[in-house]
Amino acid sequence: MPRILLLLAVLLLSLTPEQRHLRASIAAHTRWSAEDPAANAARGQNGLLAKFEREARAADPTLPDAEVTRRAQSAYRAHMARLSFASSKARAARKAGGDRAAS
């Protein structure tokens, strides 16, 4: 396993950021040519909501199911809002002349 990590590190260091971006884009397009993105997104969203439900239940095991669901949905919306906020800040930084690493 360490040999694979070493080879991966050498490969990553030998590529420019643009080449890494292109390689990732190729991989993503290859994947989505063989899979249904809607099913994948639904699986991810359901898994994230399940995580927030587990966290809500762990915080207070005595809560009724409806309250756990309400709290999990609220935590999910807060998570998505944080992602949106971070994306907005990164776009503003790029527009103001920041580098790609700010995203």
Buried (B, 14 or more C-beta within 10 A) or exposed (E): EEEEEEEEEEEEEEEEEEEEEEEEEEEEEEEEEEEEEEEEEEEEEEEBBEBBBEEBBEEEEEBEEEEBBEBBBEBBEEBEEEEEEEEEEBEEBEEEEBEEEEE
